[in-house]
Amino acid sequence: MPETVVRPRAGLNVPEDLSLLEHVSAATAGVSHLQMCIQCGSCGGSCPSASDMDHTPRMLFAMLRAGLRDEVLRSNTPWICVSCYHCVVRCPQNVHITDVMYTIKAMAIREKIFADTTASDFSETFVEMVEKYGRSFEFGLATRHYLKHQPLRLPGMTGMGLGMLTKSRMSITPKRIKNMPQLTAILDKAKKLELS
């Protein structure tokens, strides 16, 4: 039975179900400090992508505390997060916000609950390329992404793509890292730990 805390809401005593918050916290790598969030809003105020998010991280954490599982997993916030860690640096409670965003994305993918497949498809393609080559293959990643989700934008990106190719900022063919078996062993171990 989930632990509940009674907090006053609009003059009423309503039980607060903390099981979702605790689940996300436990599933996050390391110590998330998620329960320490004081709702100060420093994260959203620090975020360069906050204007594109349907909920600020502060709001998302309040939704976790309220047990709004579907709303959290359907939110675009974790997908818009650019992993700059600016929010983590500014957080007075040392909440590992970016790591929590990764956990929520993983949950949304596993449970197939998200509003739009664009970001999850991009994420899965990126992971496939890292597993295959040990690194991102930008040309293949961008091509696959835009062909599937925004094919009409590809012609307009030709100039930028050619510029990146001619300045050796991007390669037309993927390059596999050295010692790929070591990375494969690390990834396999991480997958086993995730399942346990």
C-alpha positions in Angstrom: 0.0 0.0 0.0 1.5 3.4 -1.0 2.6 5.7 1.8 0.3 8.7 1.9 0.8 12.1 3.5 -2.2 14.3 4.3 -1.6 17.9 3.2 -4.1 20.7 3.2 -5.3 21.7 -0.3 -7.7 24.5 -0.8 -8.9 24.1 2.8 -9.4 20.3 2.4 -7.3 17.4 3.8 -6.6 15.3 0.7 -4.3 12.3 0.8 -1.1 12.7 -1.3 0.1 9.5 -3.0 3.9 9.7 -3.1 4.4 6.3 -4.7 5.0 7.7 -8.2 7.6 10.2 -6.9 9.3 7.4 -5.0 9.3 5.1 -8.0 10.9 7.8 -10.3 13.4 8.7 -7.6 14.4 5.0 -7.1 14.7 4.4 -10.8 16.9 7.4 -11.4 20.7 6.7 -11.5 22.6 7.7 -8.4 20.8 9.8 -5.7 18.2 12.0 -7.4 17.3 14.1 -4.3 13.8 14.4 -6.0 12.0 14.3 -2.6 14.0 17.4 -1.7 12.4 19.7 -4.3 11.1 22.8 -2.6 9.2 24.1 -5.7 11.4 27.3 -5.9 11.3 27.4 -9.7 15.0 27.9 -10.2 15.1 25.0 -12.7 12.5 26.5 -15.0 14.0 30.0 -14.7 17.4 28.5 -15.6 16.2 26.4 -18.5 17.0 27.6 -22.1 14.2 25.4 -23.4 11.5 26.2 -20.8 9.4 28.3 -23.2 8.9 25.2 -25.4 7.9 22.9 -22.5 4.3 22.3 -21.7 5.3 22.1 -18.0 8.4 23.5 -16.2 10.5 20.9 -14.3 9.0 22.4 -11.1 5.5 21.7 -12.3 6.4 18.2 -13.5 7.8 17.4 -10.1 4.6 18.7 -8.5 2.7 16.4 -10.8 4.9 13.5 -9.7 4.1 14.3 -6.1 0.4 14.3 -7.0 0.6 10.9 -8.6 -0.4 12.1 -12.1 1.4 9.3 -13.9 -0.2 9.6 -17.4 0.1 13.4 -17.4 3.8 13.2 -16.5 4.6 10.6 -19.1 2.7 12.5 -21.8 4.5 15.7 -21.0 6.9 17.0 -23.6 9.2 18.4 -20.9 11.6 15.5 -20.6 11.9 15.4 -24.4 12.6 19.2 -24.7 15.3 19.0 -22.0 18.7 19.6 -23.8 20.7 18.1 -20.9 22.7 21.3 -20.3 22.6 20.7 -16.5 22.1 24.4 -15.9 19.1 23.6 -13.7 21.1 21.1 -11.7 23.8 23.7 -11.0 21.2 26.3 -9.9 19.1 24.0 -7.8 19.4 24.9 -4.1 18.4 21.3 -3.1 20.9 19.5 -5.4 18.0 17.7 -7.2 19.5 15.8 -10.2 16.8 17.2 -12.6 18.4 16.1 -15.8 18.8 12.5 -14.6 15.1 12.5 -13.5 14.2 13.7 -17.0 16.0 10.6 -18.5 14.1 8.4 -16.1 10.8 9.8 -17.2 11.7 9.4 -20.8 12.6 5.8 -20.3 9.3 5.1 -18.5 7.4 6.8 -21.3 9.2 4.7 -23.9 8.8 1.5 -21.9 5.1 2.1 -21.4 4.5 3.6 -24.8 2.9 6.7 -23.3 3.8 9.9 -25.0 2.0 12.5 -26.9 4.2 12.4 -30.0 6.6 9.8 -31.3 9.0 12.3 -32.8 11.3 12.7 -29.8 11.1 9.0 -28.7 12.0 7.9 -32.3 14.9 10.2 -32.3 16.1 8.9 -29.0 15.8 5.3 -30.0 17.6 5.9 -33.3 20.4 7.7 -31.4 20.8 4.7 -29.0 20.8 2.3 -31.9 23.7 4.1 -33.5 25.6 4.3 -30.2 25.1 0.5 -29.8 26.2 -0.1 -33.4 29.1 2.4 -33.8 29.9 3.5 -30.3 29.0 7.1 -31.2 26.4 9.2 -32.9 26.3 9.2 -36.7 24.9 12.6 -37.3 24.3 12.3 -41.1 22.4 9.0 -40.6 20.6 10.3 -37.5 19.4 13.5 -39.2 18.5 11.8 -42.4 16.4 9.1 -40.8 14.7 11.5 -38.4 13.7 14.0 -41.1 12.7 11.4 -43.7 10.3 9.9 -41.1 9.0 13.0 -39.4 9.6 16.1 -41.5 10.5 15.1 -45.1 9.6 18.5 -46.5 12.3 20.2 -44.4 15.2 18.1 -45.9 15.7 20.2 -49.1 16.0 23.4 -47.0 18.7 21.8 -44.9 20.9 20.9 -47.9 23.1 24.0 -47.6 23.8 23.5 -44.0 24.6 19.8 -44.6 27.0 20.5 -47.4 28.7 23.2 -45.3 29.2 20.7 -42.5 30.5 18.0 -44.9 33.0 20.4 -46.6 34.3 21.7 -43.2 34.7 18.1 -42.0 32.1 18.6 -39.2 30.1 15.6 -40.4 30.8 12.5 -42.3 28.7 10.7 -44.9 29.7 7.3 -43.6 29.6 6.1 -40.0 32.9 5.6 -38.1 33.0 2.9 -35.5 35.0 3.6 -32.3 38.0 1.5 -31.3 37.4 -1.1 -28.6 33.8 -1.6 -29.5 33.6 -4.9 -27.6 34.4 -3.0 -24.4 31.5 -0.6 -25.0 29.2 -3.4 -25.9 30.1 -5.2 -22.6 29.4 -1.9 -20.6 26.1 -1.4 -22.3 25.1 -5.1 -21.7 26.0 -4.8 -18.0 23.9 -1.5 -17.8 20.9 -3.3 -19.4 21.2 -6.1 -16.9 21.4 -3.7 -14.0 18.4 -1.8 -15.3 16.3 -5.1 -15.3 17.3 -6.1 -11.8 
